[in-house]
Amino acid sequence: MIDYTSLNHYLKTTFGCKVYKIALNAGFTCPNRDGKLGTGGCIFCSGTGSGDFAEDPERSITEQIEAGKRRVASKAGEGKFIAYFQAFTNTYAPIERLKALYEEALAHPDVVALSIATRPDCLPEEVLNLLEACNRIKPIWVELGLQTIHENSAKYIRRGYTLDVYDEAVRNLKKRNLNVITHVILGLPGETNADIEATVRYVCDHGTDGIKLQLLHILKGTDLAEEYLAGRVPVMAEEEYVALITHLLRIIPRNVVIHRMTGDGAKKDLLAPLWSADKKHVLNALQNAIREG
């Protein structure tokens, strides 16, 4: 049995009950899409800004939370919820708008925390101060889309910032006692398992509280899909991915929470790897491998 800290264990320990995430879409954009850095977004990013499973952006935050609650009503019971600002870059807007959106989510009686997905280069001082103030009301998690520490890979995916920007963001967030979660993509073109391990070790050694291990998957309509169809992007086999995850879990320290061990896009948009569409099967395979150690 591989010993690691799962998200479920962390949530039950922290909040004393079952906690579910509700993915929200507040209608943000991204500097990699609005022309500040670029217009195409990161090479893997879908038209929804990685918010494929988020609620309807035409609804208010409160309405989205209520819709999310109804979605999991049959299994939620007495559970509580994390309001997850997921789609696009959720600190990239005027401070007044951010304050209003965050405060609306914080005010919901069934919300125990906010999780805010963003870019390390979109955390100016006024936003950091707002996040710190919100954190005094309910816990704030800040999710940073790092993906890789390797500069060639970062350029290939059009990330748009260098590693030192991530390092500074983590330092600034930790100074304010904010919980940091780092996204890492496994299987980027040209990266070996040793490269992936180096990224995971770096993230764990540089202050992150949690990590999301994300399988590289190819979605229709992305520039990565064009690369894949041209034969320039290999994808992992399921057995290869399961073996990689079990290896990484052995090296991730217990103080770093595993928020995700895989990931999938909307089935209608998924080009590859098609095995990832059967999420229940994949998670079962991962848990079996973890139990076997």
GUDRENGU-570196 format. One record per residue (C-alpha): z negated, y, x negated. Coordinates in nm, 4 decimals. Each point is the difference from the previous one (the first is absolute). Layout:
BEGIN
@c3->Z	c2->Y	c1->X
...
% end
This chain:
BEGIN
@c3->0.0000	c2->0.0000	c1->0.0000
@c3->0.1041	c2->0.3370	c1->-0.1416
@c3->-0.2744	c2->0.2581	c1->0.0393
@c3->0.1238	c2->0.3403	c1->0.1148
@c3->-0.1034	c2->0.2783	c1->0.2393
@c3->0.2094	c2->-0.0114	c1->0.3148
@c3->0.0496	c2->0.2967	c1->0.2293
@c3->-0.1598	c2->-0.1860	c1->0.2911
@c3->-0.3136	c2->-0.0681	c1->-0.2034
@c3->-0.0168	c2->0.3615	c1->-0.1158
@c3->0.0427	c2->0.1357	c1->0.3536
@c3->-0.2648	c2->-0.2258	c1->0.1517
@c3->-0.2417	c2->0.0822	c1->-0.2823
@c3->0.0658	c2->0.3737	c1->0.0249
@c3->0.0206	c2->0.0494	c1->0.3767
@c3->-0.1875	c2->-0.3036	c1->0.1342
@c3->0.2745	c2->-0.1064	c1->0.2395
@c3->0.3640	c2->-0.1007	c1->0.0216
@c3->0.2222	c2->0.2968	c1->-0.0855
@c3->0.3727	c2->0.0347	c1->0.0729
@c3->0.2559	c2->0.2432	c1->-0.1394
@c3->0.2140	c2->0.2063	c1->0.2338
@c3->0.3153	c2->0.1235	c1->-0.1736
@c3->0.0800	c2->0.3586	c1->0.0969
@c3->0.3111	c2->0.2137	c1->-0.0356
@c3->-0.0847	c2->0.3697	c1->-0.0073
@c3->0.3594	c2->0.1125	c1->-0.0517
@c3->-0.0261	c2->0.0852	c1->-0.3686
@c3->0.2835	c2->0.0022	c1->-0.2528
@c3->0.0006	c2->-0.0498	c1->-0.3785
@c3->0.0956	c2->0.2131	c1->-0.3028
@c3->0.2355	c2->-0.2832	c1->-0.0934
@c3->0.1862	c2->0.0551	c1->0.3281
@c3->-0.0202	c2->0.3689	c1->0.0886
@c3->0.1753	c2->0.1186	c1->-0.3163
@c3->-0.3012	c2->0.1019	c1->-0.2086
@c3->0.0484	c2->-0.3032	c1->-0.2264
@c3->0.2917	c2->-0.1727	c1->0.1665
@c3->0.1548	c2->-0.0902	c1->0.3320
@c3->0.0362	c2->-0.3784	c1->-0.0094
@c3->-0.3637	c2->-0.1008	c1->-0.0266
@c3->-0.1207	c2->-0.2823	c1->-0.2196
@c3->0.2631	c2->-0.2688	c1->-0.0350
@c3->-0.1944	c2->-0.2534	c1->0.2081
@c3->-0.1227	c2->0.2338	c1->0.2737
@c3->0.1243	c2->-0.0491	c1->0.3553
@c3->0.1007	c2->0.2778	c1->0.2359
@c3->-0.3488	c2->-0.0137	c1->0.1494
@c3->-0.1644	c2->0.0858	c1->-0.3311
@c3->-0.1659	c2->-0.3424	c1->-0.0269
@c3->-0.1421	c2->0.0519	c1->0.3468
@c3->0.1976	c2->-0.2784	c1->0.1676
@c3->-0.3032	c2->-0.1168	c1->0.1974
@c3->-0.1547	c2->0.3399	c1->0.0691
@c3->-0.0488	c2->0.1482	c1->0.3452
@c3->0.2341	c2->0.2458	c1->0.1732
@c3->0.0058	c2->0.3371	c1->-0.1820
@c3->0.0767	c2->0.1774	c1->0.3284
@c3->-0.3535	c2->-0.0761	c1->0.1151
@c3->-0.3133	c2->0.1851	c1->-0.1089
@c3->-0.2316	c2->-0.1638	c1->-0.2527
@c3->-0.2479	c2->-0.0821	c1->0.2774
@c3->0.2743	c2->-0.1566	c1->0.2113
@c3->0.1191	c2->-0.2038	c1->-0.2979
@c3->-0.3522	c2->-0.1265	c1->-0.0648
@c3->-0.0390	c2->-0.1019	c1->0.3643
@c3->0.3379	c2->-0.1774	c1->-0.0101
@c3->-0.1076	c2->-0.1831	c1->-0.3146
@c3->-0.3259	c2->-0.1024	c1->0.1644
@c3->0.1896	c2->-0.1459	c1->0.2948
@c3->0.2240	c2->-0.1894	c1->-0.2394
@c3->-0.2956	c2->-0.1939	c1->-0.1458
@c3->-0.2221	c2->0.0050	c1->0.3096
@c3->0.0053	c2->-0.3774	c1->0.0469
@c3->-0.1519	c2->-0.0624	c1->-0.3436
@c3->-0.1865	c2->0.3235	c1->-0.0767
@c3->-0.3050	c2->-0.0641	c1->0.2199
@c3->-0.2754	c2->0.2270	c1->-0.1252
@c3->0.1989	c2->0.0897	c1->-0.3092
@c3->0.0639	c2->0.3447	c1->-0.1427
@c3->0.3093	c2->0.1572	c1->-0.1521
@c3->0.1385	c2->0.1696	c1->-0.3081
@c3->0.2519	c2->0.2737	c1->0.0765
@c3->0.2742	c2->-0.0662	c1->-0.2541
@c3->0.2324	c2->0.2936	c1->-0.0619
@c3->0.2827	c2->-0.2203	c1->-0.1258
@c3->0.3498	c2->0.1412	c1->0.0409
@c3->0.1441	c2->0.2186	c1->-0.2772
@c3->-0.2302	c2->0.2298	c1->-0.2052
@c3->-0.3124	c2->0.0809	c1->0.1973
@c3->-0.1341	c2->0.2880	c1->-0.2087
@c3->0.3343	c2->0.1805	c1->-0.0169
@c3->-0.0337	c2->0.2730	c1->0.2624
@c3->-0.1695	c2->0.3377	c1->0.0491
@c3->-0.3760	c2->-0.0307	c1->-0.0345
@c3->-0.0623	c2->0.1192	c1->0.3575
@c3->0.2128	c2->-0.2811	c1->0.1383
@c3->-0.1672	c2->-0.2605	c1->-0.2194
@c3->-0.3448	c2->0.1225	c1->0.1038
@c3->0.0853	c2->-0.0200	c1->0.3696
@c3->0.1472	c2->-0.3513	c1->-0.0268
@c3->-0.2812	c2->-0.1425	c1->-0.2112
@c3->-0.2702	c2->0.1567	c1->0.2161
@c3->0.1601	c2->-0.1380	c1->0.3168
@c3->-0.0085	c2->-0.3501	c1->-0.1465
@c3->-0.3553	c2->0.0418	c1->-0.1315
@c3->-0.1197	c2->0.1123	c1->0.3430
@c3->0.0993	c2->-0.3255	c1->0.1681
@c3->-0.3222	c2->-0.1950	c1->0.0686
@c3->0.1520	c2->-0.3390	c1->-0.0897
@c3->0.1396	c2->0.1152	c1->-0.3349
@c3->-0.2308	c2->-0.0770	c1->-0.2930
@c3->0.2254	c2->0.1213	c1->-0.2841
@c3->0.3344	c2->0.1576	c1->-0.0841
@c3->0.2514	c2->-0.1518	c1->-0.2392
@c3->0.2576	c2->0.2507	c1->-0.1217
@c3->0.3160	c2->-0.1177	c1->-0.1765
@c3->0.1467	c2->0.2543	c1->-0.2374
@c3->0.1535	c2->0.0716	c1->-0.3386
@c3->-0.2080	c2->0.0932	c1->-0.3074
@c3->0.2103	c2->0.3138	c1->-0.0410
@c3->-0.0900	c2->0.1231	c1->0.3495
@c3->-0.3713	c2->0.0638	c1->-0.0490
@c3->-0.0482	c2->0.3706	c1->-0.0757
@c3->-0.3493	c2->0.1464	c1->-0.0226
@c3->-0.0146	c2->0.1165	c1->0.3616
@c3->0.0925	c2->-0.3472	c1->0.1241
@c3->-0.2569	c2->-0.1623	c1->-0.2282
@c3->-0.2636	c2->0.2377	c1->0.1358
@c3->0.0986	c2->-0.0845	c1->0.3585
@c3->-0.0202	c2->-0.3729	c1->-0.0714
@c3->-0.3423	c2->0.0495	c1->-0.1579
@c3->-0.1222	c2->0.1885	c1->0.3067
@c3->0.1341	c2->-0.2692	c1->0.2346
@c3->-0.1695	c2->-0.2659	c1->-0.2119
@c3->-0.3350	c2->0.1524	c1->0.0907
@c3->0.0729	c2->-0.0812	c1->0.3656
@c3->0.1426	c2->-0.3512	c1->-0.0341
@c3->0.1330	c2->-0.1955	c1->-0.3002
@c3->0.3413	c2->0.1057	c1->-0.1263
@c3->0.2256	c2->-0.2413	c1->-0.1870
@c3->0.2963	c2->0.1406	c1->-0.1914
@c3->0.2868	c2->-0.2415	c1->-0.0588
@c3->0.2209	c2->0.0812	c1->-0.2979
@c3->0.3511	c2->-0.1431	c1->-0.0337
@c3->0.0093	c2->-0.0740	c1->-0.3724
@c3->0.2049	c2->-0.3248	c1->0.0149
@c3->0.0271	c2->-0.0409	c1->-0.3791
@c3->-0.1244	c2->0.1454	c1->-0.3285
@c3->0.3331	c2->-0.0606	c1->-0.1734
@c3->0.2144	c2->0.3095	c1->-0.0424
@c3->0.3377	c2->-0.1763	c1->0.0198
@c3->-0.0980	c2->-0.1596	c1->0.3301
@c3->-0.1371	c2->0.3297	c1->0.1303
@c3->0.3307	c2->0.1699	c1->-0.0745
@c3->0.1959	c2->-0.2839	c1->0.1595
@c3->-0.1918	c2->0.0244	c1->0.3273
@c3->0.0184	c2->0.3832	c1->-0.0127
@c3->-0.3749	c2->0.0387	c1->0.0215
@c3->0.0201	c2->0.3600	c1->-0.1153
@c3->-0.3165	c2->0.0359	c1->-0.2079
@c3->-0.1410	c2->-0.1309	c1->-0.3279
@c3->-0.3031	c2->-0.2209	c1->-0.0553
@c3->-0.2207	c2->0.2869	c1->-0.1137
@c3->0.0371	c2->0.1546	c1->0.3477
@c3->-0.1496	c2->-0.3149	c1->0.1512
@c3->-0.2820	c2->0.0043	c1->-0.2570
@c3->-0.0865	c2->0.3607	c1->0.0819
@c3->0.0073	c2->-0.0692	c1->0.3739
@c3->-0.2423	c2->-0.2905	c1->-0.0375
@c3->-0.2358	c2->0.2115	c1->-0.2122
@c3->0.0056	c2->0.2841	c1->0.2531
@c3->-0.0608	c2->-0.2324	c1->0.2935
@c3->-0.2840	c2->-0.1844	c1->-0.1712
@c3->-0.1696	c2->0.3300	c1->-0.0913
@c3->-0.0225	c2->0.0615	c1->0.3739
@c3->-0.1311	c2->-0.3507	c1->0.0749
@c3->0.3170	c2->-0.0949	c1->0.1870
@c3->0.1044	c2->-0.3638	c1->0.0258
@c3->0.3284	c2->-0.0688	c1->-0.1817
@c3->0.2420	c2->-0.2800	c1->0.0901
@c3->0.3056	c2->-0.0583	c1->-0.2191
@c3->0.3274	c2->-0.1549	c1->0.1144
@c3->0.1788	c2->-0.2283	c1->-0.2471
@c3->0.3394	c2->-0.1641	c1->0.0603
@c3->0.0433	c2->-0.3493	c1->-0.1425
@c3->0.3515	c2->-0.1038	c1->-0.1000
@c3->0.1721	c2->0.3254	c1->-0.0919
@c3->0.3342	c2->-0.0642	c1->-0.1759
@c3->-0.0428	c2->-0.0551	c1->-0.3733
@c3->-0.3761	c2->-0.0458	c1->0.0119
@c3->-0.1515	c2->-0.3219	c1->-0.1311
@c3->-0.3258	c2->-0.1518	c1->0.1207
@c3->-0.1580	c2->0.1437	c1->-0.3160
@c3->0.1213	c2->0.3481	c1->0.1031
@c3->-0.1471	c2->-0.0471	c1->0.3469
@c3->-0.3302	c2->-0.1185	c1->-0.1460
@c3->-0.0076	c2->0.3067	c1->-0.2263
@c3->0.0350	c2->0.2271	c1->0.3033
@c3->-0.2775	c2->-0.1794	c1->0.1884
@c3->-0.2336	c2->0.0059	c1->-0.3003
@c3->0.0704	c2->0.3700	c1->-0.0564
@c3->-0.0747	c2->0.0903	c1->0.3604
@c3->-0.3248	c2->-0.1988	c1->-0.0023
@c3->-0.1066	c2->0.1606	c1->-0.3290
@c3->0.0729	c2->0.3552	c1->0.1158
@c3->-0.2255	c2->0.0516	c1->0.2969
@c3->0.1644	c2->-0.1465	c1->0.3085
@c3->-0.2350	c2->-0.1371	c1->0.2660
@c3->0.2624	c2->-0.2138	c1->0.1686
@c3->0.3460	c2->-0.1383	c1->-0.0587
@c3->0.2932	c2->-0.0947	c1->0.2215
@c3->0.2218	c2->-0.2682	c1->-0.1504
@c3->0.3384	c2->0.0432	c1->0.1643
@c3->0.2853	c2->-0.2498	c1->-0.0181
@c3->0.3308	c2->0.1689	c1->-0.0769
@c3->0.2079	c2->-0.0457	c1->0.3115
@c3->0.3436	c2->0.1331	c1->0.0801
@c3->0.0520	c2->0.1980	c1->0.3193
@c3->0.3338	c2->0.0870	c1->0.1568
@c3->0.1031	c2->0.3621	c1->-0.0367
@c3->-0.1813	c2->0.0580	c1->-0.3288
@c3->0.1621	c2->0.0679	c1->-0.3352
@c3->-0.1776	c2->-0.3113	c1->-0.1268
@c3->0.1980	c2->-0.2001	c1->0.2562
@c3->0.3237	c2->0.1228	c1->-0.1579
@c3->-0.1286	c2->-0.1090	c1->-0.3410
@c3->-0.0972	c2->-0.3395	c1->0.1405
@c3->0.3354	c2->-0.0568	c1->0.1706
@c3->0.1710	c2->0.0892	c1->-0.3287
@c3->-0.1934	c2->-0.2819	c1->-0.1675
@c3->-0.2218	c2->0.2231	c1->-0.2130
@c3->-0.3382	c2->-0.0783	c1->0.1602
@c3->-0.1471	c2->-0.3499	c1->-0.0122
@c3->-0.2798	c2->-0.0847	c1->0.2439
@c3->-0.2927	c2->-0.2358	c1->-0.0468
@c3->-0.0221	c2->-0.3484	c1->0.1440
@c3->-0.3076	c2->-0.0665	c1->0.2104
@c3->-0.1496	c2->-0.2461	c1->-0.2496
@c3->0.0495	c2->0.2501	c1->-0.2830
@c3->-0.1694	c2->0.2744	c1->0.1977
@c3->-0.2979	c2->-0.2151	c1->0.1000
@c3->-0.0518	c2->-0.1013	c1->-0.3637
@c3->0.0160	c2->0.3643	c1->-0.1115
@c3->-0.2524	c2->0.1136	c1->0.2610
@c3->-0.2510	c2->-0.2711	c1->-0.0911
@c3->0.0334	c2->0.0984	c1->-0.3648
@c3->-0.0571	c2->0.3685	c1->0.0775
@c3->-0.3035	c2->-0.0720	c1->0.2171
@c3->-0.1635	c2->-0.1678	c1->-0.2992
@c3->0.0279	c2->0.3165	c1->-0.2104
@c3->-0.0883	c2->0.2615	c1->0.2631
@c3->-0.3727	c2->0.0826	c1->-0.0227
@c3->-0.2248	c2->-0.0575	c1->0.3009
@c3->-0.0671	c2->0.3730	c1->0.0380
@c3->0.3678	c2->0.0563	c1->0.0882
@c3->0.0734	c2->-0.0859	c1->0.3636
@c3->0.3208	c2->-0.1923	c1->0.0745
@c3->0.1462	c2->0.1900	c1->0.2950
@c3->0.3259	c2->-0.1946	c1->0.0107
@c3->0.1488	c2->-0.3070	c1->-0.1680
@c3->0.3520	c2->0.0226	c1->0.1382
@c3->0.2083	c2->0.2169	c1->0.2285
@c3->0.2985	c2->-0.0169	c1->0.2275
@c3->0.2371	c2->0.2330	c1->0.1764
@c3->0.1177	c2->-0.0086	c1->0.3571
@c3->0.1820	c2->-0.3329	c1->0.0488
@c3->0.3056	c2->0.1719	c1->0.1447
@c3->0.0408	c2->0.1948	c1->-0.3251
@c3->-0.1000	c2->-0.2649	c1->-0.2551
@c3->0.2776	c2->-0.1155	c1->-0.2340
@c3->-0.2080	c2->-0.1903	c1->-0.2535
@c3->-0.2040	c2->-0.1966	c1->-0.0778
@c3->0.0271	c2->-0.1535	c1->0.3453
@c3->-0.3011	c2->-0.2279	c1->-0.0534
@c3->-0.2215	c2->0.3087	c1->0.0094
@c3->0.0801	c2->0.0473	c1->0.3712
@c3->-0.2289	c2->-0.2942	c1->0.0872
@c3->-0.3160	c2->0.1904	c1->-0.0869
@c3->-0.2376	c2->-0.2593	c1->0.1432
@c3->0.1558	c2->-0.2712	c1->-0.2146
@c3->-0.0134	c2->0.2173	c1->-0.3124
@c3->-0.3647	c2->0.0936	c1->0.0538
@c3->-0.0887	c2->-0.3653	c1->0.0577
@c3->0.1762	c2->-0.0965	c1->-0.3221
@c3->-0.1905	c2->0.2690	c1->-0.1879
@c3->-0.3358	c2->-0.1066	c1->0.1456
@c3->0.0680	c2->-0.3650	c1->-0.0835
@c3->0.0806	c2->0.0942	c1->-0.3594
@c3->-0.3120	c2->0.2160	c1->-0.0208
@c3->-0.2193	c2->-0.2833	c1->0.1274
@c3->0.1506	c2->-0.2378	c1->-0.2550
@c3->-0.0803	c2->0.2555	c1->-0.2702
% end
